[in-house]
Each structure stands twice: as C-alpha cells, then as structure tokens.
Amino acid sequence: MGQVVAIDSLLDARRIWRGQPHARSPSTQPTGWPALDAVLPAGGWPEAALSELLLPLDGVGELRLLWPTLTRLSQGHDSGMIALIAPPYLPFATAWARAGVRMRQVQVIQAQARDVLWAAEQCLRSAACSAVLCWPHQVDDRALRRLHLAAETGQCLGFAMRPSSAASNPSPAALRIAIDARPAQLRVLKCRGGNAPAMPIPFAG
C-alpha cells in the first residue's frame, strides 16, 4: 500500500499545482435576460462566436429573445450593422423600433436558399456588422463551423435560427438554445466553457 502524504507537504514541495479561484468577469454581451445570463458560463452571449436558436416554428420568441442585445448594439457610438440574412418574414419595423432597435442600423438581405450561408459568412467576416442573424435551410456541421470561424474573424455575434429537429445533430456553435412554445421556456443544450443547466428557464413576457 502506498504511503499517505499530506497535501500540504506536496504543495510546499511544489509537487502539485493548485489553481487560483477567480470571480467571473461580467460579459460584454449580456443577453438582457438576467435568468439566462445567470446560467451561461460567460454571463451572456459567447463573444465573436456562433449561437444557435432551435425553434419548433418561426415566431416563438426568437426575436424577442434577441431584441435587448440588438437594441444595445444598434445604439452604440461605434456600432456596426445588424444583418438579417433571408428572414422568413419581413421585419415589422414598428415592433423592432418599439423594442428600442435603431432601424437605420438594420439591413435585410434577401437570398436564395443556396446563397444564405455564403451571405451570412461574408457578413460575419466583414467586421462591418455587430450581429448577423441568419435562417439557413439545409446546413451541416461543416457549414456551421465556417460560420463560427467567420464570426471569430469578424468579431461579430452570429445567430443561426434552425428547426428543433437539429438538436440531435452535432454542432460547433458555442451556444445552443432551444425555445419551447408550450410551456414558454428556454433550454440551454450546449454552452462553451461550462455545463448546460439541467433546468429550463421560463421565458414569458
């Protein structure tokens, strides 16, 4: 049986390393939803990265979830454009403006299904956008990785709206959130830098 050695003696002899605890620094990209920020490792959206929102159908709250962030980004002194790539419906400008988003910072880009990923990648990589929202039709993990790398290059927030059925497929996205309609809630399926919370987050309002 091996000899029992006190941990203090190992620390004194520098035989093992003890990490230093540190407080989590606040994210510079808060979601605007305190209950969601509280469970995300970075305290907000992962910066310069791709996030996926998985939806049972369009219009279950995905824009409402993003509006606080888009409002903050559109009102910044050095804010870039907010690009919407092939949205399923034209944005209702009155609702966006009521949420606080400056519409002059919003650019809607219509694209054929085969061009959505290309357009999203170019916008993410351009460094001219603060956020890019895209609605790709057919997409695999390789294409998503290109979007993720483009977001890193352009230091941009990327959001891909995808069907709930995509949750069973692998994804390089830094964050995956499923939005449920009934009950209205958010389920964090994957978050870079930590474990996804086990409990859903109520999403009413």
Contacts in CASP RR format, 6 or more apart in sequence:
PFRMAT RR
TARGET T0000
AUTHOR 0000-0000-0000
METHOD contacts of the structure
MODEL  1
MGQVVAIDSLLDARRIWRGQPHARSPSTQPTGWPALDAVLPAGGWPEAAL
SELLLPLDGVGELRLLWPTLTRLSQGHDSGMIALIAPPYLPFATAWARAG
VRMRQVQVIQAQARDVLWAAEQCLRSAACSAVLCWPHQVDDRALRRLHLA
AETGQCLGFAMRPSSAASNPSPAALRIAIDARPAQLRVLKCRGGNAPAMP
IPFAG
7 16 0 8 1.000
10 16 0 8 1.000
11 18 0 8 1.000
24 41 0 8 1.000
24 42 0 8 1.000
24 43 0 8 1.000
26 43 0 8 1.000
27 37 0 8 1.000
27 40 0 8 1.000
27 42 0 8 1.000
27 43 0 8 1.000
27 44 0 8 1.000
27 45 0 8 1.000
27 47 0 8 1.000
28 47 0 8 1.000
29 42 0 8 1.000
29 44 0 8 1.000
29 45 0 8 1.000
29 46 0 8 1.000
29 47 0 8 1.000
29 69 0 8 1.000
29 157 0 8 1.000
30 37 0 8 1.000
30 43 0 8 1.000
30 44 0 8 1.000
30 45 0 8 1.000
30 68 0 8 1.000
30 69 0 8 1.000
31 37 0 8 1.000
31 40 0 8 1.000
31 44 0 8 1.000
31 45 0 8 1.000
31 65 0 8 1.000
31 68 0 8 1.000
31 69 0 8 1.000
32 68 0 8 1.000
32 69 0 8 1.000
33 65 0 8 1.000
33 68 0 8 1.000
33 201 0 8 1.000
33 203 0 8 1.000
35 201 0 8 1.000
35 202 0 8 1.000
36 44 0 8 1.000
36 186 0 8 1.000
36 188 0 8 1.000
36 201 0 8 1.000
37 43 0 8 1.000
37 44 0 8 1.000
39 188 0 8 1.000
39 191 0 8 1.000
39 197 0 8 1.000
39 201 0 8 1.000
40 175 0 8 1.000
40 188 0 8 1.000
40 191 0 8 1.000
41 191 0 8 1.000
41 192 0 8 1.000
41 193 0 8 1.000
41 194 0 8 1.000
42 192 0 8 1.000
42 193 0 8 1.000
45 51 0 8 1.000
45 69 0 8 1.000
45 157 0 8 1.000
45 175 0 8 1.000
46 174 0 8 1.000
46 175 0 8 1.000
46 191 0 8 1.000
46 192 0 8 1.000
47 155 0 8 1.000
47 157 0 8 1.000
48 151 0 8 1.000
48 152 0 8 1.000
48 154 0 8 1.000
48 155 0 8 1.000
48 156 0 8 1.000
48 157 0 8 1.000
49 148 0 8 1.000
49 151 0 8 1.000
49 152 0 8 1.000
49 157 0 8 1.000
49 158 0 8 1.000
49 173 0 8 1.000
49 174 0 8 1.000
49 175 0 8 1.000
49 192 0 8 1.000
50 144 0 8 1.000
50 147 0 8 1.000
50 148 0 8 1.000
50 151 0 8 1.000
50 158 0 8 1.000
50 159 0 8 1.000
50 160 0 8 1.000
50 172 0 8 1.000
50 173 0 8 1.000
50 174 0 8 1.000
51 157 0 8 1.000
51 158 0 8 1.000
51 159 0 8 1.000
51 160 0 8 1.000
51 173 0 8 1.000
51 174 0 8 1.000
51 175 0 8 1.000
51 176 0 8 1.000
51 177 0 8 1.000
52 144 0 8 1.000
52 159 0 8 1.000
52 160 0 8 1.000
52 162 0 8 1.000
52 166 0 8 1.000
52 171 0 8 1.000
52 173 0 8 1.000
52 175 0 8 1.000
52 176 0 8 1.000
52 177 0 8 1.000
53 62 0 8 1.000
53 65 0 8 1.000
53 159 0 8 1.000
53 160 0 8 1.000
53 161 0 8 1.000
53 162 0 8 1.000
53 177 0 8 1.000
53 179 0 8 1.000
54 162 0 8 1.000
54 163 0 8 1.000
54 164 0 8 1.000
54 166 0 8 1.000
54 167 0 8 1.000
54 176 0 8 1.000
54 177 0 8 1.000
54 178 0 8 1.000
54 179 0 8 1.000
54 189 0 8 1.000
55 62 0 8 1.000
55 161 0 8 1.000
55 162 0 8 1.000
55 163 0 8 1.000
55 164 0 8 1.000
55 178 0 8 1.000
55 179 0 8 1.000
56 163 0 8 1.000
56 164 0 8 1.000
56 179 0 8 1.000
56 180 0 8 1.000
56 181 0 8 1.000
57 181 0 8 1.000
58 88 0 8 1.000
58 89 0 8 1.000
58 161 0 8 1.000
60 179 0 8 1.000
60 180 0 8 1.000
60 181 0 8 1.000
61 179 0 8 1.000
61 203 0 8 1.000
62 161 0 8 1.000
62 179 0 8 1.000
63 96 0 8 1.000
64 99 0 8 1.000
64 205 0 8 1.000
65 177 0 8 1.000
65 179 0 8 1.000
65 186 0 8 1.000
65 203 0 8 1.000
66 131 0 8 1.000
66 133 0 8 1.000
66 159 0 8 1.000
67 96 0 8 1.000
67 99 0 8 1.000
67 100 0 8 1.000
67 101 0 8 1.000
68 99 0 8 1.000
69 131 0 8 1.000
69 157 0 8 1.000
70 82 0 8 1.000
70 99 0 8 1.000
70 101 0 8 1.000
70 106 0 8 1.000
70 131 0 8 1.000
71 99 0 8 1.000
71 100 0 8 1.000
71 101 0 8 1.000
73 79 0 8 1.000
73 80 0 8 1.000
73 82 0 8 1.000
73 105 0 8 1.000
73 130 0 8 1.000
73 131 0 8 1.000
73 157 0 8 1.000
74 82 0 8 1.000
74 100 0 8 1.000
74 101 0 8 1.000
74 102 0 8 1.000
74 105 0 8 1.000
74 106 0 8 1.000
74 130 0 8 1.000
75 100 0 8 1.000
75 102 0 8 1.000
79 105 0 8 1.000
79 130 0 8 1.000
80 105 0 8 1.000
80 128 0 8 1.000
80 129 0 8 1.000
80 130 0 8 1.000
81 105 0 8 1.000
81 106 0 8 1.000
81 107 0 8 1.000
81 123 0 8 1.000
81 128 0 8 1.000
81 129 0 8 1.000
81 130 0 8 1.000
82 101 0 8 1.000
82 105 0 8 1.000
82 106 0 8 1.000
82 107 0 8 1.000
82 129 0 8 1.000
82 130 0 8 1.000
82 131 0 8 1.000
82 132 0 8 1.000
82 133 0 8 1.000
83 107 0 8 1.000
83 109 0 8 1.000
83 120 0 8 1.000
83 123 0 8 1.000
83 129 0 8 1.000
83 131 0 8 1.000
83 132 0 8 1.000
83 133 0 8 1.000
84 91 0 8 1.000
84 106 0 8 1.000
84 107 0 8 1.000
84 108 0 8 1.000
84 109 0 8 1.000
84 133 0 8 1.000
84 134 0 8 1.000
85 109 0 8 1.000
85 111 0 8 1.000
85 116 0 8 1.000
85 119 0 8 1.000
85 120 0 8 1.000
85 123 0 8 1.000
85 132 0 8 1.000
85 133 0 8 1.000
85 134 0 8 1.000
85 135 0 8 1.000
86 109 0 8 1.000
86 110 0 8 1.000
86 111 0 8 1.000
86 113 0 8 1.000
86 116 0 8 1.000
86 119 0 8 1.000
86 134 0 8 1.000
86 135 0 8 1.000
86 136 0 8 1.000
87 108 0 8 1.000
87 133 0 8 1.000
87 135 0 8 1.000
88 135 0 8 1.000
90 108 0 8 1.000
91 106 0 8 1.000
91 108 0 8 1.000
93 103 0 8 1.000
96 103 0 8 1.000
96 106 0 8 1.000
97 103 0 8 1.000
105 130 0 8 1.000
109 119 0 8 1.000
109 123 0 8 1.000
111 118 0 8 1.000
111 119 0 8 1.000
113 137 0 8 1.000
113 138 0 8 1.000
116 134 0 8 1.000
116 135 0 8 1.000
116 136 0 8 1.000
116 137 0 8 1.000
117 134 0 8 1.000
117 136 0 8 1.000
117 139 0 8 1.000
117 143 0 8 1.000
117 146 0 8 1.000
117 147 0 8 1.000
119 134 0 8 1.000
120 132 0 8 1.000
120 134 0 8 1.000
120 136 0 8 1.000
120 147 0 8 1.000
120 150 0 8 1.000
120 160 0 8 1.000
121 146 0 8 1.000
121 147 0 8 1.000
121 150 0 8 1.000
122 150 0 8 1.000
123 129 0 8 1.000
123 132 0 8 1.000
123 156 0 8 1.000
124 132 0 8 1.000
124 147 0 8 1.000
124 150 0 8 1.000
124 151 0 8 1.000
124 153 0 8 1.000
124 154 0 8 1.000
124 156 0 8 1.000
124 158 0 8 1.000
125 150 0 8 1.000
125 153 0 8 1.000
125 154 0 8 1.000
126 154 0 8 1.000
127 153 0 8 1.000
127 154 0 8 1.000
127 155 0 8 1.000
127 156 0 8 1.000
129 154 0 8 1.000
129 156 0 8 1.000
130 156 0 8 1.000
130 157 0 8 1.000
131 156 0 8 1.000
131 157 0 8 1.000
131 158 0 8 1.000
131 159 0 8 1.000
132 151 0 8 1.000
132 156 0 8 1.000
132 157 0 8 1.000
132 158 0 8 1.000
132 159 0 8 1.000
133 158 0 8 1.000
133 159 0 8 1.000
133 161 0 8 1.000
134 147 0 8 1.000
134 158 0 8 1.000
134 159 0 8 1.000
134 160 0 8 1.000
134 161 0 8 1.000
135 160 0 8 1.000
135 161 0 8 1.000
136 143 0 8 1.000
136 160 0 8 1.000
136 162 0 8 1.000
139 160 0 8 1.000
139 162 0 8 1.000
140 169 0 8 1.000
141 169 0 8 1.000
141 170 0 8 1.000
141 171 0 8 1.000
141 172 0 8 1.000
144 160 0 8 1.000
144 171 0 8 1.000
144 172 0 8 1.000
144 173 0 8 1.000
145 172 0 8 1.000
147 158 0 8 1.000
147 160 0 8 1.000
148 172 0 8 1.000
148 173 0 8 1.000
148 174 0 8 1.000
150 156 0 8 1.000
151 157 0 8 1.000
151 158 0 8 1.000
160 173 0 8 1.000
164 178 0 8 1.000
167 176 0 8 1.000
167 178 0 8 1.000
167 189 0 8 1.000
171 190 0 8 1.000
173 190 0 8 1.000
174 191 0 8 1.000
174 192 0 8 1.000
175 188 0 8 1.000
175 190 0 8 1.000
175 191 0 8 1.000
175 192 0 8 1.000
176 188 0 8 1.000
176 189 0 8 1.000
176 190 0 8 1.000
176 191 0 8 1.000
177 186 0 8 1.000
177 187 0 8 1.000
177 188 0 8 1.000
177 189 0 8 1.000
178 186 0 8 1.000
178 187 0 8 1.000
178 189 0 8 1.000
179 185 0 8 1.000
179 186 0 8 1.000
179 203 0 8 1.000
180 186 0 8 1.000
180 187 0 8 1.000
180 200 0 8 1.000
180 203 0 8 1.000
183 202 0 8 1.000
184 202 0 8 1.000
184 203 0 8 1.000
184 204 0 8 1.000
185 200 0 8 1.000
185 201 0 8 1.000
185 202 0 8 1.000
185 203 0 8 1.000
186 200 0 8 1.000
186 201 0 8 1.000
186 203 0 8 1.000
187 200 0 8 1.000
187 201 0 8 1.000
188 196 0 8 1.000
188 197 0 8 1.000
188 201 0 8 1.000
189 196 0 8 1.000
190 196 0 8 1.000
END
